[in-house]
Amino acid sequence: MKTRDKIHDARASRTRDPRTSPLRRTRGVLLVAAVALSTAVSGPLTASAATGTTAVSGEVHTRSAPEPVVTRAALDPALVAGRGADTAFLEQEAENAVHTGTRIGPGRDAYTLPAEASGRSAVQLAPGQYVEFTLPASTNAVTVRYSIPDAPDGGGIRAPLEVSVNGGRARTMQLTSEYSWLYNQYPFTNDPNAGLLHPDWWITECGCVPGEGYEVATPFRPMHFYDEQRMLLPKTYRAGDVIRLTAPERTTAALTTIDLIDTERVGPPHVRLKAANVLLFGADPTGRRDAARAFERAIAFAQKRDLPVYVPPGVFSVSRHLIVDDVTIEGAGNWYTVIRGREVALDEPSPDGSVHTGVGFYGKDAASGGSTNVHLSGFAIEGDVRERIDTDQVNGVGGAMSDSSIRGLHIRHTKVGMWFDGPMDGLVVEDNIIVDQVADALNFHTGVTNSTVTGNFVRNSGDDGLAMWSEHEANANNTFSRNTVQTPTLANGIAIYGGTDNTVSGNLIADPIREGSGLHVGSRFGAEPFTGGLSITDNTTVRAGTYELNWNIGLGAIWLYALDRSIDADIRVVGNHFLDSTYNAIMLVADWPVKDLYSITNVHFADLRIDGTGTSVVSARVAGFATFENVDARNVGAVGVNNCGAFNFGPTGSEFSLVDLGGNDGGGAGGAWLAPWMLPNTITCDDRPPVVAPPAPSPW
C-alpha cells in the first residue's frame, strides 16, 4: 500500500461449521429459524472457580481447577480500565495457565516467537503435551492464537489441535501456517531459502549495502508467525469448567505454540425475516458452489424493493469483489455467517494495478462518485492472501463509502481488512474484529472526513493497525476511539500521516514488534501537511517503543517523525499512559538527510503517566520544541532526556528545546527525569544508550 523509501522506510508499505438453520417459505420470503444454542444445565447453578467446586441441582462435583487469570493485552484489566474495545470475549494467556509444555519468553527481539506473542511470552507444546484454561464465564465459543512451523520450502503446513472440556471427548481444531511465516526484505516472500530481495539496500546485519560475496543466512528475517482459529463448542460450558488444548501425538507439527485463548458466549443467530435472503437467489450455504452471482442478484433486488439483504448461517464462496451501493447487508452474526473466497490470479492486470482478486465488499471508486448508504453487519470475511503485493486490491472492505456503517464483522486473511480510498465522508466503523492481515488492518486513505472508528479489535496486522494517510487530499475531522490494537508485526499500532483536526482517543495499543510505535505521527509517504490540530488523548500503550531496523535504534511508545516536511500543527498529547516501553516513551525525530531542513514544533505533552522505559522518557533527534506539564515518570532506564537535536552540537546547546510548564515529577535511578540543568536545550546525546528492562507495570 504505502510505498517506502528503500533505505529509511524499507517496509514500504478453514474451519467450516456445517450447521444451517431449518428453512421455510412464508409469503414468498424465506424465513430462517434461529438455532437455539444448547445450554449446559437446567436448574440452579453456582460455581466457584477458586475452589473448583460446582453445585448443579444439589449434586456436587469437585475439580482441581485453578482460578482463571483474565487479562487485557496481557495486563491486569485494572491497569487499562476504560481504554480499548469492549469485547465479548475474555482473554487468557497461555503462560498463566496450567500446562505440560515449555514457556517461551519473555523476549522482545524481532524474528522470534516470543516477540510476536501477546505479552511477549507463550507456551510451546511437543506432541502429547497440553495447556488448559479454567473458564472465567459461561462459554460456547473459543478463539486460539497459535503458531506452527512452516514447511521446509515455505507455503505452510496443517496440523490438528485437540480441544476438550472437563476431560470429555476431544474435538479437532485444524491449524495451519499457510497464512503465516513471511521472510526477507519488504515486500517479503514466502520462501525461507531466498537470498536478499534487494541486495542494493543497506542492511543492519552487516551495517552496509551488501557487496560482492556477502550472503545472509537463511531464513532471513522470519516474521508474522501467528494465526488464530475459532471454534463453536457443542454446548455452553460453565465458569470453572476446564478447557484443554492438546497437541496430539499424531500431529504433523514438531512444536505447537499456544499464545492465548479467547472465550465467549455467543448468542443465537440473528434473523431478518423481511429481507432479500441470498438463498432465494441461489446462494449455496455449504460453500461448494460459487455464490457471487446470487449475492449480486440479491443486492439488485434489495435495492429496487428497499429491503436489506440477509445472509443466513452457512459458508458462502465468493472469490471476487461485490460492489455495494445504497444497500444493507446483514449476516446472522460473524460466528454463523462466513463469506469465504480464494485469491484468484487475473489474466491481465486491472487498471488499478491488481494482479489478483478475491473476496471483498467494495464501494464504487471515488472518481466515479463513490457509494453512499452502505451498511454491512454481522458476518465474517475470510480471504486467501498469503503474500503482500501492494498493488493488489484484495482487501476485506474497500472503495469509497459515504454516510455508511460497518459493524460486527470478523475479517481475516485478507491483505488489508478495510482500505478506504476517498474522498468520502461520514463512515462509521464499529465493533469489528480484524485479525491476521499481511498489511494494515484499517486505513483511511485520501480525503476521508467526519468518520469514526470505534470499539474495534485488531490483532496481528502486517503493517499499521489503524492508519489515516492523507495522500493527495487531507483526512479531516476523523476519530479513532476506544479501539484495541495488539501485536502489529511491522509498523505502528495507530498511525496518523498528515491531516486536519483528527482525534485519537481512549485506545489500547500493545506489543508492536519492529519499525514502529504504539502511536505514530508522521509527515511521510507524501502525505499532506498536518494543519489545525491533532488530539491524542487518554490512550494506553504497553510494551511499545520498538526497534527501528533501518536506523538500528530504539523508538518511542509515541513517535513523531518529520521526513517529508516540518510538523508544526497544534498537537496535544494529553492523559496518555505509556507502560513498559521497550526503549523510549516519547521520541521526536527527523531523518539524517533532512535534519537541517525540517523541525517539529508546537507539540504539547500533559498529564502523562510513564511507567517503565528501557531507555529515556524523551528522545529528541530533531530541531524544534515541545512543552511538558504534569508528566510523571518512574522506572526510567537511562537519562530522562536524550536530546541530540539536529546533531550539530553547537555551543548554544541542542536545537531542540523542552519547555517545562511544571508538575513533571519522578524518574529513575539517575534522578529526576526532567532536571533543571537540562532546560531548555542541554545536549545530552547518547545515540544508543544501554537498555534496562523495566519492572512490570503496577497501579499508579
C-alpha positions in Angstrom: 0.0 0.0 0.0 2.3 2.8 1.1 5.5 3.0 -0.9 8.5 3.3 1.3 12.0 4.8 0.8 14.0 1.7 0.4 16.7 2.7 2.9 14.9 4.6 5.6 11.4 3.0 5.1 12.3 -0.5 4.0 9.0 -1.9 5.0 7.1 0.4 2.4 4.1 -0.1 2.9 -10.8 -23.4 7.2 -12.8 -24.2 9.5 -16.4 -24.8 8.4 -19.4 -25.0 10.7 -21.8 -27.4 8.8 -24.9 -26.4 10.8 -27.5 -24.4 9.0 -30.9 -23.2 10.2 -34.1 -25.0 9.1 -35.8 -23.1 6.3 -39.4 -22.4 5.4 -41.2 -20.1 3.0 -43.9 -17.7 4.0 -45.4 -15.1 1.6 -42.5 -15.5 -0.8 -39.9 -14.5 1.8 -37.5 -17.1 3.0 -37.5 -17.3 6.8 -34.6 -18.6 8.8 -35.4 -20.0 12.2 -32.9 -19.2 14.8 -30.8 -22.0 16.0 -31.1 -22.1 19.8 -27.8 -22.8 21.4 -27.9 -25.7 23.8 -27.5 -24.9 27.5 -25.1 -26.6 29.8 -27.5 -27.4 32.5 -31.1 -26.8 33.6 -31.8 -25.6 37.1 -29.9 -23.6 39.6 -26.1 -23.2 39.1 -23.4 -21.9 41.4 -19.7 -22.0 40.6 -16.5 -21.3 42.4 -13.5 -21.2 40.1 -11.2 -20.7 43.1 -12.1 -24.0 44.7 -13.1 -25.8 41.6 -16.4 -26.9 43.1 -19.7 -26.6 41.3 -23.2 -27.5 42.5 -25.9 -28.4 40.0 -29.3 -29.2 41.3 -27.8 -30.3 44.6 -25.2 -32.6 43.1 -21.6 -31.6 43.9 -18.7 -32.1 41.5 -15.1 -31.4 42.6 -12.4 -30.4 40.2 -8.9 -29.2 40.7 -9.4 -26.1 38.6 -7.1 -23.1 39.4 -8.5 -19.6 39.4 -8.5 -18.2 35.8 -6.2 -15.4 35.0 -8.1 -13.0 32.8 -6.0 -10.2 31.1 -6.4 -7.5 28.6 -3.3 -7.1 26.4 -1.6 -9.5 28.8 -2.1 -7.0 31.7 -4.3 -6.8 34.7 -7.5 -5.3 33.3 -7.5 -2.7 36.1 -4.4 -1.1 34.6 -6.2 -0.4 31.3 -9.8 0.2 32.6 -11.8 2.4 30.3 -9.5 2.1 27.4 -9.6 0.0 24.3 -12.5 -2.0 22.8 -15.2 -3.6 24.9 -15.1 -7.1 23.6 -17.5 -10.0 24.0 -14.6 -12.4 24.8 -12.3 -12.8 27.8 -8.5 -13.2 27.2 -6.3 -15.7 29.0 -2.6 -16.0 28.2 -1.1 -19.5 27.9 1.9 -18.6 30.1 -0.5 -18.1 33.0 -2.3 -21.4 32.5 -1.6 -25.0 33.6 0.5 -26.8 31.0 2.9 -29.6 30.4 4.8 -27.7 27.7 7.6 -25.2 27.8 7.2 -21.5 28.4 9.0 -19.3 25.9 9.9 -15.7 26.6 9.5 -13.1 27.7 11.6 -11.7 24.9 11.3 -8.7 22.5 14.0 -9.5 19.9 12.5 -9.3 16.4 12.3 -12.6 14.4 11.5 -14.7 17.4 8.3 -16.4 18.5 8.2 -14.7 22.0 8.5 -11.2 20.4 5.3 -11.7 18.4 3.3 -13.2 21.2 0.8 -11.2 23.2 2.7 -10.2 26.4 5.9 -11.4 24.7 5.5 -15.0 26.2 3.8 -18.2 25.1 3.8 -21.9 25.7 5.2 -24.5 23.3 3.8 -28.0 23.1 5.6 -31.0 21.9 3.3 -33.9 20.6 1.3 -35.2 23.5 1.6 -32.0 25.6 -1.3 -29.7 26.6 -2.3 -26.4 28.1 -5.5 -26.0 30.0 -7.6 -23.0 31.0 -10.2 -22.5 33.6 -13.3 -20.8 32.1 -13.9 -17.5 33.8 -17.5 -17.3 32.5 -20.1 -19.3 30.6 -18.6 -20.2 27.2 -19.7 -21.8 23.9 -17.0 -20.4 21.6 -13.2 -20.2 21.7 -10.5 -18.5 19.7 -7.0 -19.9 19.9 -4.0 -17.8 18.9 -1.2 -20.1 17.9 1.9 -20.8 15.7 3.0 -23.9 14.0 6.2 -24.3 11.8 6.4 -23.5 8.2 7.1 -26.2 5.5 10.8 -26.5 4.8 10.4 -24.8 1.4 7.6 -22.4 2.6 3.9 -22.4 1.9 2.9 -23.7 5.4 1.6 -27.0 6.9 -1.6 -28.1 8.6 -1.8 -29.8 11.9 -4.5 -30.8 14.4 -5.2 -29.4 17.8 -7.4 -31.4 20.2 -10.0 -29.3 22.2 -11.7 -31.0 25.2 -13.6 -29.8 28.2 -13.6 -31.4 31.6 -11.8 -34.5 30.2 -14.7 -35.1 27.7 -14.4 -36.2 24.1 -12.0 -34.1 22.2 -12.9 -32.2 19.0 -10.3 -31.4 16.4 -9.4 -27.8 15.5 -7.4 -27.6 12.2 -4.4 -25.3 12.5 -2.4 -24.0 9.5 0.7 -22.0 8.8 -0.3 -21.3 5.2 -1.0 -17.7 6.1 2.0 -17.2 8.4 5.8 -17.1 8.0 6.9 -14.2 5.8 10.7 -13.7 5.2 13.2 -11.2 4.0 13.0 -7.6 3.0 9.9 -5.7 2.0 7.6 -6.7 0.4 8.6 -10.1 1.8 8.4 -13.6 0.4 7.0 -17.0 1.4 10.3 -18.6 0.5 12.5 -19.3 3.6 15.5 -20.1 1.4 15.5 -16.9 -0.7 18.5 -14.6 -0.7 18.2 -10.9 -0.4 15.3 -9.5 -2.3 17.1 -6.1 -2.5 20.9 -6.7 -2.4 21.4 -2.9 -3.1 19.6 -1.9 0.1 21.5 -1.1 3.3 21.0 -3.8 6.0 21.8 -3.7 9.7 23.1 -7.3 9.6 26.4 -6.1 8.1 25.9 -2.3 8.6 26.4 -2.0 4.8 25.0 -2.2 1.4 25.9 -5.9 0.7 28.7 -6.1 -1.9 30.1 -8.9 -3.9 30.4 -12.1 -1.9 28.2 -11.1 1.1 25.4 -13.5 1.8 22.8 -13.5 4.5 21.9 -16.6 6.5 18.6 -18.1 5.6 15.8 -18.0 6.6 16.4 -14.2 6.6 14.3 -12.2 9.0 11.4 -14.6 9.6 8.3 -12.9 10.8 4.4 -13.0 11.0 4.4 -16.3 12.9 1.0 -16.4 14.5 -2.5 -17.1 13.2 -5.8 -17.8 15.0 -8.7 -20.2 14.7 -12.2 -20.1 16.1 -14.5 -23.0 17.2 -18.1 -23.1 18.3 -18.4 -25.7 21.1 -21.2 -28.3 21.1 -22.8 -26.7 24.2 -22.4 -23.9 26.7 -20.0 -24.7 29.5 -19.9 -23.1 32.9 -17.5 -20.8 34.7 -15.0 -23.1 36.4 -15.0 -25.8 33.7 -11.6 -26.6 32.3 -10.8 -26.5 28.6 -7.7 -28.3 27.4 -5.7 -27.8 24.2 -3.6 -30.8 23.3 -1.0 -31.2 20.6 -1.9 -34.8 19.7 0.7 -37.5 19.3 -0.1 -37.8 15.6 0.4 -34.1 14.9 2.4 -33.0 11.9 3.8 -30.1 13.8 7.1 -30.7 15.6 6.0 -27.9 18.0 2.7 -26.1 18.6 3.0 -22.7 20.2 -0.1 -21.5 22.1 -0.2 -17.8 22.8 -3.6 -17.3 24.3 -7.3 -18.3 24.2 -10.3 -16.0 24.0 -13.5 -17.4 25.4 -17.1 -16.1 25.0 -20.7 -17.0 25.0 -22.2 -16.4 21.5 -25.9 -15.8 21.3 -28.3 -17.4 18.8 -28.1 -16.3 15.1 -29.7 -13.0 14.1 -32.7 -13.5 11.9 -34.1 -10.9 9.4 -37.5 -12.1 8.2 -38.4 -9.3 5.7 -35.3 -9.3 3.5 -33.8 -10.4 0.3 -32.4 -13.7 1.5 -29.4 -14.8 -0.6 -30.7 -18.4 -0.5 -33.7 -17.4 -2.6 -31.3 -16.2 -5.3 -29.3 -19.4 -5.5 -26.6 -19.0 -2.9 -25.1 -22.3 -1.7 -24.7 -22.2 2.2 -22.2 -25.2 2.1 -19.6 -23.2 0.2 -19.2 -25.8 -2.6 -20.6 -23.6 -5.3 -19.7 -20.0 -6.1 -22.3 -17.6 -4.6 -21.1 -14.3 -6.1 -23.9 -14.1 -8.7 -26.5 -15.0 -6.2 -25.3 -12.2 -3.9 -25.3 -9.7 -6.8 -28.9 -10.7 -7.7 -30.0 -10.3 -4.1 -28.3 -6.9 -3.8 -30.0 -5.7 -7.0 -33.4 -7.0 -5.8 -33.0 -5.4 -2.4 -32.0 -2.0 -4.0 -35.2 -2.0 -6.1 -37.5 -3.1 -3.2 -35.9 -1.1 -0.4 -35.1 -4.2 1.5 -32.0 -5.4 3.3 -30.0 -8.4 2.1 -29.9 -11.2 4.6 -27.2 -13.8 4.6 -28.2 -16.8 6.9 -25.9 -19.2 8.7 -23.6 -21.0 6.4 -20.4 -20.7 4.5 -20.6 -18.9 1.2 -18.0 -18.9 -1.5 -17.3 -15.5 -3.1 -13.9 -15.0 -4.9 -14.3 -11.5 -6.3 -15.4 -8.1 -5.3 -19.1 -7.4 -4.6 -19.8 -3.8 -5.4 -22.2 -2.3 -2.8 -24.1 1.0 -3.0 -27.3 2.1 -1.3 -27.7 -1.3 0.3 -27.8 -3.0 3.7 -26.3 -6.5 4.1 -26.8 -8.4 7.3 -25.5 -11.7 8.4 -26.7 -14.0 11.2 -23.6 -13.0 13.2 -19.9 -13.4 12.4 -19.7 -16.8 14.1 -22.5 -18.1 11.9 -22.3 -16.4 8.5 -18.9 -16.8 6.8 -18.2 -15.4 3.3 -15.0 -17.0 2.1 -13.0 -16.6 -1.1 -10.0 -17.8 -2.9 -7.3 -15.5 -4.2 -7.7 -15.5 -8.0 -4.9 -14.5 -10.5 -6.2 -12.1 -13.1 -5.5 -12.9 -16.8 -4.0 -9.4 -17.1 -3.6 -6.6 -14.5 -6.6 -4.4 -13.8 -6.4 -0.6 -14.3 -5.6 -0.2 -10.6 -2.6 -2.5 -10.9 -4.1 -5.5 -9.2 -2.9 -8.9 -10.5 -5.2 -10.8 -8.2 -8.8 -10.5 -7.0 -10.6 -12.1 -4.0 -13.5 -11.8 -1.6 -14.3 -8.3 -0.7 -17.1 -5.8 -0.3 -16.2 -2.6 -2.2 -17.8 0.8 -2.6 -17.6 2.4 -6.0 -14.5 4.3 -6.9 -14.4 7.8 -5.5 -13.6 9.0 -9.1 -17.0 7.6 -10.1 -18.8 9.3 -7.2 -18.3 6.6 -4.6 -21.0 4.7 -2.8 -23.4 6.0 -0.2 -25.8 4.5 2.4 -24.0 1.2 2.6 -24.5 -0.8 5.8 -22.6 -4.1 6.5 -23.0 -6.1 9.6 -22.9 -9.5 11.3 -20.7 -11.7 9.1 -17.2 -12.9 8.7 -15.0 -12.4 5.7 -12.2 -14.9 5.2 -9.7 -14.3 2.4 -6.9 -16.3 1.0 -4.0 -13.8 0.8 -0.6 -15.4 1.6 1.8 -12.7 0.2 2.0 -9.0 0.1 1.5 -7.3 -3.3 0.8 -3.6 -2.6 -0.9 -3.0 -6.0 -3.5 -5.8 -5.3 -7.0 -4.9 -4.2 -7.6 -8.0 -2.1 -9.0 -6.3 1.0 -12.0 -7.3 3.0 -13.7 -4.0 2.6 -12.6 -1.3 0.2 -13.5 1.6 -2.1 -15.4 4.8 -1.1 -18.4 4.6 1.2 -20.0 7.8 2.5 -22.8 8.0 5.0 -22.3 4.3 5.7 -21.6 1.9 8.5 -19.7 -1.3 9.1 -20.5 -3.2 12.3 -19.8 -6.6 13.8 -17.7 -8.1 11.0 -14.8 -10.5 11.6 -12.2 -10.2 8.9 -9.1 -12.4 8.5 -6.6 -13.5 5.8 -7.1 -10.5 3.5 -4.4 -8.1 2.6 -5.9 -5.1 4.5 -9.1 -5.6 6.5 -10.6 -2.3 5.4 -8.9 0.1 3.0 -10.9 3.2 2.0 -9.9 5.4 -0.9 -11.6 8.7 -0.6 -12.7 11.4 -0.9 -15.6 10.1 1.2 -17.5 11.4 4.3 -19.5 10.1 7.2 -18.4 6.5 7.7 -18.8 4.6 11.0 -16.7 1.5 11.6 -17.7 0.0 14.9 -17.3 -3.2 16.9 -15.4 -5.2 14.3 -12.6 -7.8 14.7 -9.8 -7.6 12.2 -7.0 -10.2 12.5 -4.2 -11.9 10.7 -3.6 -9.4 7.8 -0.5 -9.2 5.7 -0.7 -5.4 5.7 -2.8 -2.8 7.6 -6.0 -3.7 9.5 -7.7 -0.4 8.5 -6.6 2.7 6.5 -8.4 5.9 5.8 -6.5 6.9 2.6 -7.0 10.2 0.9 -9.7 12.7 1.8 -11.7 10.7 4.4 -13.7 13.2 6.5 -16.1 13.2 9.5 -15.7 9.5 10.1 -15.3 7.4 13.2 -13.5 4.1 14.0 -14.7 2.9 17.5 -14.7 -0.2 19.6 -12.8 -2.4 17.1 -10.3 -5.1 18.0 -7.2 -5.6 15.8 -4.6 -8.3 16.3 -1.6 -9.5 14.1 -1.7 -6.9 11.3 1.3 -7.0 9.0 1.6 -3.2 8.9 -0.1 -0.3 10.8 -3.1 -1.5 12.8 -5.2 1.7 12.2 -4.0 4.4 10.0 -5.1 7.7 8.5 -3.0 8.5 5.4 -3.6 11.9 3.8 -2.1 11.3 0.5 -3.1 13.9 -2.2 -6.0 15.1 -0.1 -6.2 15.7 3.7 -8.2 13.5 6.0 -10.1 15.7 8.4 -12.3 15.6 11.5 -12.0 11.8 12.0 -11.8 10.0 15.3 -10.2 6.7 16.2 -11.6 5.9 19.7 -11.7 3.0 22.2 -10.1 0.5 19.8 -7.7 -2.3 20.9 -4.6 -3.0 18.6 -2.3 -5.8 19.5 0.9 -7.3 18.0 1.3 -5.5 14.7 4.3 -7.4 13.3 5.5 -4.4 11.4 5.0 -0.6 11.8 2.6 1.0 14.3 -0.4 0.4 16.4 -2.1 3.6 15.3 -0.5 6.0 12.8 -1.6 9.4 11.5 0.1 10.6 8.3 -0.9 14.3 7.9 -4.4 15.7 8.0 -6.5 18.3 9.8 -8.2 18.2 13.2 -8.2 14.5 13.8 -8.5 12.7 17.1 -7.0 9.5 18.6 -8.6 8.8 22.0 -9.1 6.1 24.5 -7.3 3.4 22.6 -5.2 0.4 23.9 -2.2 -0.5 21.9 0.1 -3.4 22.8 3.2 -5.2 21.6 4.2 -3.6 18.3 7.1 -5.7 17.1 9.5 -3.7 14.9 9.9 -0.5 12.9 7.0 1.3 14.6 5.5 2.5 17.7 2.3 2.3 19.7 1.3 5.8 18.4 2.9 7.4 15.4 2.6 10.9 13.9 4.5 11.1 10.6 5.0 13.6 7.8 6.0 10.9 5.3 4.7 8.9 2.4 3.8 12.0 0.5 1.1 12.9 3.0 -0.4 16.4 3.1 0.8 18.5 6.0 -0.6 18.5 9.5 -2.9 21.6 9.9 -5.2 22.7 12.5 -4.9 20.4 15.4 -4.2 16.7 16.3 -5.5 15.4 19.6 -4.0 12.3 21.1 -5.8 11.8 24.4 -6.3 9.1 27.1 -4.6 6.2 25.2 -2.6 3.5 26.8 0.4 1.8 25.2 2.1 -1.3 26.7 5.4 -2.9 25.7 5.7 -0.4 22.8 8.7 1.7 21.8 10.2 -0.8 19.4 13.4 -1.3 17.4 13.9 0.6 14.1 15.7 -1.8 11.9 16.9 0.7 9.4 18.4 3.1 11.9 19.5 0.4 14.4 18.0 2.4 17.3 15.0 2.2 19.6 11.9 4.3 19.0 9.3 5.7 21.4 5.9 4.4 22.6 4.8 7.6 20.8 6.9 8.6 17.8 6.8 11.9 15.9 8.7 11.8 12.6 9.4 14.8 10.2 10.6 13.2 7.0 8.8 15.0 4.1 8.3 18.3 5.8 8.2 20.0 9.2 5.4 19.2 11.7 4.1 22.5 13.2 0.4 21.9 13.8 -1.1 22.2 17.3 -0.5 18.6 18.6 -1.9 17.8 22.0 -0.7 14.6 23.7 -2.8 14.5 26.9 -3.8 12.0 29.5 -1.9 9.0 27.9 -0.3 6.2 29.8 2.9 4.7 28.4 3.6 1.4 30.2 6.7 -0.8 30.0 8.2 0.9 26.9 11.0 -1.2 25.4 13.0 1.9 24.6 11.8 5.5 24.9 8.4 6.7 26.0 8.4 9.8 23.7 10.5 10.2 20.5 10.7 13.1 18.1 13.0 12.7 15.1 13.9 13.8 11.6 15.9 11.7 9.2 19.6 12.4 8.9 19.4 13.8 5.3 16.8 16.3 6.2 17.8 17.1 9.8 18.7 20.7 9.0 15.6 21.2 6.8 12.7 20.1 8.9 11.6 20.6 12.5 8.9 19.5 15.0 7.3 22.4 16.9 4.2 23.2 18.9 3.8 19.8 20.5 2.3 19.8 24.0 2.6 16.9 26.4 0.4 17.0 29.5 -1.0 14.7 32.3 1.0 11.7 31.2 1.9 8.6 33.2 5.1 6.8 32.2 5.7 3.6 34.0 8.9 1.9 32.8 11.2 2.8 29.9 14.1 0.7 28.7 15.9 4.0 27.9 14.7 7.6 28.2 11.4 9.4 28.8 12.1 11.8 25.9 14.5 11.2 23.0 14.8 14.2 20.6 16.7 13.9 17.3 15.3 16.9 15.6 15.2 20.7 15.8 12.2 22.3 17.4 10.4 22.4 20.8 7.7 20.8 22.9 6.1 21.7 26.2 5.7 19.3 29.2 3.3 19.7 32.0 2.4 17.1 34.7 4.4 14.3 33.0 5.0 11.8 35.8 7.6 9.1 35.2 9.0 6.1 37.1 11.3 3.2 36.4 13.3 5.1 33.8 16.2 3.1 32.4 18.5 5.9 31.2 19.0 9.6 31.3 15.5 11.2 31.4 16.1 13.3 28.3 18.3 12.2 25.4 18.5 15.4 23.5 20.6 15.1 20.3 18.7 17.8 18.5 19.8 18.1 14.8 23.3 16.7 15.7 25.1 19.9 15.1 26.3 20.2 18.8 26.8 24.0 18.8 28.0 25.8 22.0 24.5 27.2 22.5 23.1 23.7 23.1 20.7 21.4 21.3 18.4 22.6 18.5 15.5 21.1 20.4 14.1 22.8 23.4 12.0 21.4 26.2 9.6 23.8 27.9 8.9 22.9 31.5 5.3 24.1 32.4 5.6 22.4 35.9 4.5 19.3 37.6 6.9 17.0 35.8 7.8 14.5 38.5 9.7 11.3 39.1 12.3 9.5 37.1 14.7 6.6 37.7 17.9 5.7 39.4 19.6 8.7 37.8 17.3 11.2 39.4 14.5 13.5 38.1 13.7 12.8 34.5 13.4 16.5 33.7 16.2 18.1 35.7 16.6 21.9 35.7 20.1 21.6 34.3 18.7 20.0 31.1 16.5 23.0 30.3 15.8 24.3 27.8 18.2 22.6 25.4 21.1 21.0 27.0 22.9 18.5 24.8 22.5 15.0 26.4 23.1 12.9 23.4 23.7 9.2 23.8 22.8 7.7 20.4 22.2 4.2 21.6 22.1 4.1 25.4 22.0 0.7 27.1 18.6 -0.8 27.6 17.4 -1.5 31.2 14.4 -3.7 31.2 11.8 -2.1 33.5 9.6 -4.0 36.0 6.1 -5.0 35.1 3.5 -2.1 35.2 1.7 -1.7 38.5 -1.1 0.5 39.8 -0.1 4.1 39.9 
